[in-house]
């Protein structure tokens, strides 16, 4: 579908991402899934060497200055590798969003450039033991002491924690319910990484718990300003959810291709099983779901591009926020359906480790949870829709009076 909207130069970038995905040694994926690899440093370095990290950011810092739609096309290609490697390729896009939109020139030079060049590795520390969706319930505390802050607290489910040099951290800086601040925290002896998670899937990406024990953070590492973490968070939810959508589409597409190939080769009752509608219709359902979700995701990407400074364009009441939430929800659910359908097509052999479907199934399940559960997406979608609707009313014709008894039945319209 991307060939319908991208020009030749942009399509070449997607081709580069496809070639990168093809170049990954299957042994790395196997070792990661067996938890023999705790953080695939060489993978991130190679992605940076190929200039595939943070495609949207300025060239002067290592990006390519490309639109969201190109980055989505590239990340879908990388998404076929699964959620661990897909997420590690996406983290620079997420972390550098906050720096690009709100960071100081020094922060961009010291952090964004090295991250995009593969000289430093990054992670985002958001979720806490007491919850993830409750952003303002953060309990990690940052106390001001002179020209620096001292952080104490914990973050968990931090993808990339094992290998990260710099963490994008949200911490409470006041007693008010919304007094949250964003920090760039460099790894040192006061930042403890406890690799504690035996995950169902998404293995080998260094997902761990962070413990801050008197971590000293220079005031110059505050992003945007003290107490303005919510603004940063809202902006960073765009790349978090868009990259999740792209990765899920990649997995869904790859799983469908596996099942399609298998159904062409596998025979039952004397003919390839693709000749049975019970099988081929599951392929059709998966294709339709993934293609529809990709179309919505492309629209969300174009809306984000149009907003320009995403930090400003993601405020409550904007179409961008709704579309991004819809894209994350639709794409992850389409990916999950496609993987399940593929396993059903392949039957018992799909449930074994002879094929990677069982890993896709474990990986895809997380995509419905992270970067905001799909129930949170529903909350945001309906909230933004009602805001838009109450502000503008019906788009186009108001059809309420088109009913047969619209005029005579006016007394029947009782609302209280």
C-alpha positions in Angstrom: 0.0 0.0 0.0 2.9 2.4 0.7 3.8 2.4 -3.0 0.5 4.3 -3.6 1.6 7.3 -1.5 5.4 7.3 -1.3 7.7 8.6 -4.0 10.6 6.6 -5.4 13.2 8.1 -2.9 10.9 7.4 0.0 10.2 3.8 -1.2 14.0 3.2 -1.3 14.1 3.9 2.5 11.4 1.3 3.0 13.5 -1.1 0.8 16.6 -0.4 3.0 14.6 -1.3 6.1 13.4 -4.5 4.4 17.0 -5.4 3.5 18.1 -4.7 7.0 15.4 -7.1 8.3 16.5 -9.7 5.9 20.1 -9.4 7.0 19.4 -10.3 10.6 20.7 -13.7 11.5 17.9 -16.1 12.6 20.3 -17.3 15.3 20.0 -13.9 17.0 16.2 -14.2 17.2 16.5 -17.7 18.6 19.1 -16.7 21.2 17.0 -13.8 22.3 13.9 -15.9 22.6 15.9 -18.3 24.8 17.0 -15.4 26.9 20.6 -16.0 26.0 20.9 -12.4 24.8 20.1 -9.7 27.3 20.6 -6.7 24.9 21.4 -7.0 21.2 23.9 -4.1 21.1 25.2 -5.0 17.6 21.7 -4.9 16.2 21.1 -1.3 17.3 24.5 -0.3 16.1 23.9 -1.8 12.7 20.5 -0.1 12.4 22.2 3.2 13.2 25.0 2.5 10.7 22.4 2.1 8.0 20.8 5.4 9.1 17.5 3.7 10.0 17.0 5.2 13.4 14.7 8.2 13.9 14.1 8.8 10.3 11.9 11.9 11.1 14.6 13.9 12.8 16.9 16.5 11.3 19.9 15.4 9.3 22.2 17.4 11.5 21.5 15.1 14.4 21.6 11.8 12.4 18.1 11.6 11.1 16.9 12.0 7.6 14.2 14.7 7.9 11.5 12.3 6.5 7.8 12.3 7.2 6.0 10.0 9.5 4.6 7.9 6.7 8.1 6.9 5.6 9.1 5.9 9.1 5.9 3.8 9.4 6.7 2.0 6.2 10.3 1.3 7.4 9.2 0.2 10.9 6.6 -2.2 9.4 9.4 -3.9 7.6 11.5 -4.2 10.8 8.3 -5.4 12.6 8.5 -8.8 11.0 11.4 -9.5 13.4 9.0 -9.4 16.4 8.4 -7.0 19.2 11.8 -7.0 20.8 13.8 -5.9 17.8 11.0 -3.8 16.5 10.8 -1.9 19.8 14.6 -1.4 20.0 14.5 0.1 16.6 11.6 2.4 17.7 13.0 3.6 21.0 15.1 6.3 19.4 12.0 7.6 17.7 10.2 7.7 21.0 12.9 9.1 23.2 14.1 11.6 20.7 10.6 13.0 20.1 10.7 14.6 23.6 14.2 16.0 22.9 13.4 17.2 19.4 10.1 18.9 20.4 11.1 20.3 23.8 14.9 19.8 24.3 17.5 22.5 24.5 20.3 22.8 21.9 22.7 21.1 24.4 20.3 18.2 25.0 19.9 17.7 21.3 23.6 17.7 20.7 24.5 15.6 23.7 21.7 13.1 23.6 19.8 13.0 20.3 22.8 13.0 18.0 24.6 10.1 19.8 21.3 8.1 20.1 20.6 8.3 16.4 24.2 7.5 15.5 24.2 4.4 17.7 26.8 5.8 20.1 24.4 5.9 23.0 21.5 3.6 23.7 18.2 4.8 25.2 15.1 3.7 27.0 11.9 5.3 28.3 11.0 4.8 32.0 7.3 5.4 32.5 5.5 2.5 34.2 5.8 2.1 37.9 4.9 -0.8 40.2 1.6 0.9 41.2 0.5 1.3 37.6 1.2 2.3 34.1 -1.9 4.0 32.6 -2.2 6.3 35.7 0.5 8.7 34.5 -0.2 11.2 37.3 0.0 8.5 39.9 3.8 8.4 39.6 5.6 7.9 42.9 9.2 8.3 41.8 10.3 11.6 43.4 12.8 14.2 42.2 14.0 16.7 44.9 15.7 19.9 44.0 19.1 20.4 45.6 21.0 23.4 44.4 21.7 23.0 40.6 20.6 19.4 40.4 17.8 17.0 41.3 18.0 13.8 43.3 15.8 10.9 42.1 14.4 8.1 44.3 11.9 5.5 43.2 11.3 2.7 40.7 10.2 2.1 37.2 9.4 -1.2 35.7 8.8 -3.0 32.3 11.5 -0.7 30.8 12.4 -2.2 27.4 16.1 -1.7 26.7 16.9 -1.1 30.3 19.7 -3.6 30.2 21.7 -1.8 27.6 20.6 1.8 27.9 23.0 4.7 28.6 20.3 7.3 29.0 16.8 7.0 30.3 13.8 9.3 29.7 12.3 9.4 33.1 9.1 11.0 34.6 9.2 11.9 38.3 7.2 13.9 40.8 8.6 17.3 41.6 5.8 18.7 43.8 2.8 17.8 45.9 0.2 18.8 43.3 -1.5 16.0 41.4 -0.1 17.1 38.0 3.4 18.2 39.1 5.4 15.7 37.0 8.7 16.5 35.3 10.6 14.8 32.5 14.3 14.2 32.9 17.1 12.8 30.9 18.9 10.5 33.3 22.3 9.1 32.5 23.3 5.7 33.7 25.6 5.6 36.7 26.0 3.7 40.0 22.9 5.3 41.5 20.7 3.9 38.7 20.3 0.2 39.3 19.0 -2.1 36.5 17.4 -5.2 37.8 16.7 -7.6 34.9 13.9 -9.5 36.7 11.3 -10.3 34.1 10.7 -13.8 32.6 8.5 -12.6 29.9 5.9 -14.6 27.9 7.4 -13.1 24.7 9.3 -10.0 23.6 12.4 -11.6 25.1 16.1 -10.5 24.7 15.4 -6.8 24.6 16.7 -6.1 28.1 13.4 -5.4 29.7 14.0 -4.7 33.4 13.2 -2.7 36.5 15.0 0.5 37.3 15.7 1.5 40.8 16.8 5.1 41.5 18.7 5.5 44.8 19.8 9.1 45.2 20.4 9.5 41.4 21.8 12.9 40.8 20.5 14.6 37.7 21.7 18.1 36.6 19.0 20.7 36.3 20.1 21.1 32.7 18.8 17.6 32.0 15.2 18.7 32.7 13.1 18.5 29.5 10.8 21.5 28.8 10.6 22.7 32.4 9.7 21.6 35.9 6.1 20.5 36.3 5.6 20.2 32.5 6.0 16.5 32.1 2.5 16.0 31.0 3.1 18.1 27.9 6.1 16.0 27.0 4.3 12.8 27.8 1.4 13.7 25.4 3.8 14.4 22.6 5.7 11.1 23.2 2.6 9.1 23.1 2.4 9.7 19.3 5.6 7.8 18.5 4.9 5.3 21.2 1.6 4.3 19.6 2.5 4.8 16.0 5.6 2.6 16.3 3.5 0.0 18.1 1.0 0.1 15.2 3.8 -0.3 12.6 5.4 -3.3 14.4 2.0 -5.1 14.8 1.3 -4.7 11.1 4.7 -6.2 10.3 4.0 -9.2 12.4 0.5 -9.7 11.1 1.8 -9.5 7.5 4.6 -11.9 8.1 2.3 -14.4 9.9 -0.2 -14.3 7.0 2.6 -14.9 4.5 3.7 -17.9 6.5 0.2 -19.3 6.5 -0.4 -18.6 2.9 2.8 -20.4 1.9 1.9 -23.4 4.1 -1.7 -23.6 2.8 -0.4 -23.7 -0.8 2.0 -26.6 0.0 0.1 -28.6 2.6 -2.4 -31.1 1.1 -5.4 -32.8 2.6 -8.1 -34.9 1.0 -6.0 -34.8 -2.2 -5.6 -31.1 -2.7 -3.9 -28.0 -1.2 -5.7 -26.8 1.9 -6.0 -23.3 0.4 -8.7 -24.8 -1.8 -10.9 -25.2 1.3 -12.8 -22.0 2.1 -12.6 -22.6 5.8 -8.8 -22.1 5.3 -8.7 -19.4 2.6 -11.3 -17.3 4.2 -9.1 -17.0 7.3 -6.4 -15.7 5.1 -8.9 -13.2 3.6 -10.0 -12.1 7.0 -6.4 -11.5 8.1 -5.5 -9.6 5.0 -8.6 -7.4 5.2 -7.9 -6.6 8.8 -4.2 -5.8 8.3 -4.8 -3.7 5.2 -7.6 -1.7 6.8 -5.5 -1.1 9.8 -2.6 0.0 7.7 -4.8 2.5 5.8 -5.9 4.0 9.1 -2.3 4.1 10.4 -1.2 5.9 7.2 -4.0 8.4 7.8 -2.8 8.9 11.4 0.8 9.3 10.2 -0.3 12.0 7.7 -2.3 13.8 10.4 0.8 13.8 12.6 2.9 15.1 9.7 0.4 17.9 9.1 0.4 18.9 12.8 4.1 19.7 12.4 5.3 20.1 15.9 3.7 17.1 17.4 4.2 18.6 20.8 1.6 21.2 19.9 -0.5 19.0 17.7 -1.3 16.3 20.2 -3.2 18.5 22.7 -6.6 17.4 23.8 -9.4 18.0 21.3 -7.2 17.4 18.2 -7.9 14.9 15.5 -4.3 13.7 15.7 -4.8 12.3 19.2 -7.9 10.3 18.2 -6.4 9.0 15.0 -3.2 7.9 16.7 -5.2 6.0 19.3 -7.4 4.4 16.7 -4.3 3.4 14.7 -2.7 1.7 17.7 -5.9 -0.1 18.6 -6.7 -1.2 15.1 -3.2 -2.3 14.1 -2.5 -4.3 17.2 -5.9 -6.0 17.1 -5.4 -6.8 13.3 -1.9 -8.1 14.0 -3.3 -10.3 16.8 -6.1 -11.6 14.6 -3.7 -12.3 11.7 -1.3 -14.3 13.9 -4.2 -16.3 15.4 -5.6 -17.0 12.0 -2.3 -18.1 10.7 -1.9 -20.6 13.6 -5.3 -21.9 12.9 -4.5 -22.4 9.3 -1.3 -24.3 10.1 -2.9 -26.4 12.8 -0.8 -28.3 15.3 2.5 -27.6 13.5 2.0 -23.9 14.0 1.8 -24.5 17.8 5.3 -25.9 17.8 8.7 -24.2 17.5 9.2 -25.6 14.0 7.7 -22.3 12.8 8.0 -18.8 14.5 4.2 -18.4 14.8 4.2 -19.4 18.5 6.8 -16.6 19.1 4.7 -14.1 17.1 1.7 -15.1 19.2 3.6 -14.4 22.4 4.9 -11.2 21.1 1.7 -9.9 19.6 -0.1 -10.4 22.9 2.0 -7.6 24.5 1.1 -5.1 21.7 -2.5 -5.0 23.0 -1.2 -4.0 26.4 1.9 -1.7 26.1 2.0 2.0 25.2 -1.5 2.2 26.7 -3.8 -0.7 26.7 -6.4 -0.9 24.0 -9.0 -0.1 26.6 -7.2 3.1 27.3 -7.2 3.7 23.5 -11.0 3.3 23.6 -11.2 5.9 26.4 -9.1 8.4 24.4 -11.0 7.7 21.1 -14.5 8.3 22.6 -13.2 11.3 24.6 -11.7 13.0 21.6 -14.7 12.1 19.4 -17.2 13.7 21.8 -15.0 16.8 22.1 -14.9 17.1 18.3 -18.6 16.3 17.8 -19.8 18.7 20.5 -17.7 21.4 19.0 -18.8 21.0 15.4 -22.0 18.8 15.4 -22.6 16.4 12.5 -20.1 16.4 9.6 -22.1 17.1 6.5 -25.9 16.4 6.4 -27.8 16.2 9.6 -29.9 13.1 8.9 -32.1 13.3 12.0 -35.1 14.7 10.1 -34.8 12.1 7.3 -36.9 9.5 9.3 -40.5 8.9 8.2 -42.0 10.1 11.5 -39.4 12.7 12.2 -41.9 15.6 12.5 -45.0 13.8 13.9 -42.8 12.0 16.4 -41.2 15.0 17.9 -43.0 14.5 21.2 -41.5 11.0 21.4 -37.9 12.4 21.6 -37.7 12.5 25.3 -34.1 12.9 26.7 -34.6 13.3 30.4 
